[in-house]
Amino acid sequence: MTRPELLRGREGEKASPLSAVFSVLVLIVLLFLLFEMWFLQRFTPVCVDGTSMMMTLESGDWLYADTGDTPERGDIVIVDVREYEDEYGHALFQSGGKPISYIIKRVIALEGDEIYCRGHVVWLKKAGEGEFSRLSEPYAYGSTPDFATYTIGEGEVFLLGDNRQVSYDSTETGPLYLRSVTGVVPGWAVSMKGAITGWENFRERFRGLFQ
């Protein structure tokens, strides 16, 4: 066979369908891994533990928290509470008698706001406003315990859990430091919590295979 005939024979060969499919799959996996690396630089997976955010969130739900966002009123946030202690040096936030590191709550008031609860109704006067307004809280579950007026100081936030019957929050401790907020849960993460939970549980099982 002459050289031109050999080249024409090779040009006529068709690529294997399986080889093409494999190449596409490898490309998809690489793109997904690159996206995940980029995504996880800003968003941290968080698993809800406890019932203080019912009915919005259930224990075992997975979410993503945006570590680069600044919280606004109504946002769900992740808070590092390791620095908070009582007058005896004991951890202020505990579960089952053991200190906990993080809590998940909702931001109700920001710096300069005033807030109180009377007759299980929360009243809020935003910074710069002249009078209190009744706070609309469609997310709240159960009755909010009454508390006296708080003025939110510089660099502080006032936090409540959605499940007002069991949440240990600013009604007990007063405002917390804004610097303690480590992430803001975006609205889409709450809406997609079912899909996120399924995906993160799959990831946990997959990682477990290699441990």
C-alpha positions in Angstrom: 0.0 0.0 0.0 1.4 3.4 -1.0 1.7 6.2 1.5 -1.2 8.3 0.0 -3.4 5.3 0.2 -2.5 4.7 3.8 -3.3 8.3 4.8 -6.7 8.1 3.0 -7.5 4.9 4.9 -6.8 6.6 8.2 -8.9 9.6 7.3 -11.8 7.4 6.6 -11.8 5.8 10.0 -14.6 7.0 12.3 -14.0 7.8 16.0 -15.6 5.3 18.4 -18.9 6.5 19.8 -17.9 5.3 23.3 -14.7 7.3 23.0 -16.7 10.4 22.2 -19.1 9.9 25.1 -16.2 9.3 27.5 -14.5 12.5 26.4 -17.8 14.5 26.9 -18.2 13.0 30.4 -14.7 13.8 31.4 -15.2 17.4 30.2 -18.4 17.7 32.2 -16.7 16.3 35.3 -13.8 18.7 35.0 -16.2 21.7 34.5 -18.2 20.7 37.5 -15.1 20.4 39.7 -13.9 23.8 38.6 -17.4 25.3 39.4 -17.5 23.6 42.8 -14.0 24.9 43.7 -15.2 28.5 42.7 -18.5 28.0 44.5 -17.0 26.8 47.8 -14.6 29.7 48.0 -17.6 31.9 48.9 -20.4 29.5 50.0 -20.0 27.2 52.9 -22.2 24.1 53.4 -24.1 24.2 56.7 -26.2 21.4 58.3 -29.0 22.5 60.6 -28.9 20.9 64.0 -31.9 21.6 66.3 -35.4 22.9 66.0 -35.0 26.6 66.7 -35.7 27.6 63.1 -38.9 25.5 62.6 -40.9 25.6 60.5 -38.6 27.3 58.0 -35.8 24.8 58.6 -35.7 21.3 60.0 -32.9 19.6 61.8 -30.8 17.8 59.2 -31.5 20.4 56.4 -28.4 21.4 54.5 -27.9 25.0 53.3 -25.3 27.2 51.8 -24.1 30.3 53.6 -22.6 33.2 51.8 -19.4 34.2 53.7 -19.0 37.4 51.8 -22.4 39.0 52.3 -23.5 41.6 54.9 -26.8 40.7 56.7 -30.0 42.7 56.3 -33.2 42.5 58.4 -35.0 39.3 57.8 -31.8 37.4 56.7 -31.0 34.0 58.1 -27.4 34.0 59.4 -24.8 31.6 60.8 -23.2 33.0 64.0 -20.0 32.0 65.7 -20.9 32.1 69.4 -17.7 30.6 70.9 -16.7 34.0 72.5 -19.9 34.5 74.5 -19.7 33.5 78.1 -21.7 34.2 81.3 -20.3 36.0 84.4 -18.8 32.7 85.6 -16.9 32.0 82.4 -19.3 29.3 81.2 -20.3 29.1 77.5 -23.5 31.1 77.0 -24.7 28.9 74.2 -25.0 25.2 75.0 -26.8 22.1 73.9 -27.3 19.2 76.2 -25.0 20.8 78.7 -22.1 21.1 76.2 -20.9 24.3 74.6 -21.8 24.8 70.9 -19.7 26.8 68.4 -22.3 28.0 65.9 -26.0 28.9 65.8 -28.4 29.7 63.0 -30.9 32.5 63.6 -32.8 35.3 61.8 -31.7 39.0 61.9 -34.6 41.1 63.3 -32.9 44.4 64.0 -29.7 46.2 63.0 -27.5 48.9 64.4 -29.5 52.0 65.5 -32.8 50.1 65.6 -35.0 49.8 68.7 -37.1 46.7 69.4 -39.4 45.3 72.0 -42.1 42.7 72.3 -45.4 43.1 74.2 -48.4 40.7 74.1 -46.3 38.4 71.9 -46.1 41.0 69.2 -42.7 42.4 68.1 -42.5 46.2 67.5 -39.6 47.7 65.6 -38.4 51.2 65.1 -35.7 51.2 62.4 -32.8 53.6 62.6 -33.8 57.0 61.4 -37.5 56.4 61.8 -39.7 58.3 64.3 -42.1 55.6 65.6 -42.5 51.9 66.1 -44.2 49.6 63.6 -45.6 46.2 64.2 -43.2 43.6 62.6 -44.8 41.3 60.1 -43.3 37.8 60.7 -44.9 35.2 58.5 -42.0 32.9 59.3 -42.5 32.9 63.1 -43.8 29.7 64.7 -45.3 29.9 68.2 -45.6 32.9 70.5 -42.7 35.3 70.9 -41.8 35.8 74.6 -42.3 39.4 75.7 -39.1 41.4 76.2 -38.2 45.0 77.2 -36.9 47.6 74.7 -33.5 47.1 73.3 -31.5 49.7 71.4 -29.1 48.0 69.0 -25.7 49.4 69.5 -22.9 50.0 67.1 -21.7 46.8 65.5 -24.5 44.8 66.9 -27.5 42.7 65.6 -30.6 41.4 67.3 -31.4 37.8 66.5 -34.4 35.5 66.9 -35.1 31.9 66.0 -38.2 31.3 63.9 -39.5 28.7 66.5 -40.1 31.2 69.3 -41.1 28.5 71.7 -37.7 26.9 72.0 -35.1 29.3 70.5 -32.3 30.6 72.8 -31.5 34.0 71.2 -31.3 37.7 71.8 -34.5 37.6 73.9 -32.2 36.0 76.5 -28.8 37.3 75.7 -29.5 40.7 74.2 -27.9 41.8 70.9 -24.9 40.0 69.6 -21.9 41.3 67.7 -22.2 41.8 64.0 -18.6 40.5 63.7 -19.8 37.1 64.9 -21.9 36.6 61.8 -19.9 34.3 59.6 -22.3 33.8 56.8 -25.7 34.8 55.3 -28.0 32.2 54.0 -29.4 33.4 50.6 -33.1 33.1 49.9 -32.5 30.6 47.1 -30.7 28.3 49.4 -33.7 28.1 51.7 -36.0 27.5 48.7 -33.7 24.8 47.4 -33.0 23.2 50.8 -34.4 19.8 49.7 -32.2 19.6 46.6 -29.2 20.9 48.6 -29.8 18.4 51.4 -30.0 15.5 48.9 -26.8 16.6 47.2 -24.8 17.2 50.4 -25.9 13.8 51.9 -24.7 12.1 48.7 -21.4 13.9 49.0 -21.1 12.8 52.6 -21.7 9.1 51.7 -19.3 9.4 48.7 -16.5 10.8 50.9 -17.2 8.1 53.4 -16.3 5.4 50.9 -12.7 6.7 50.8 -12.2 7.1 54.6 
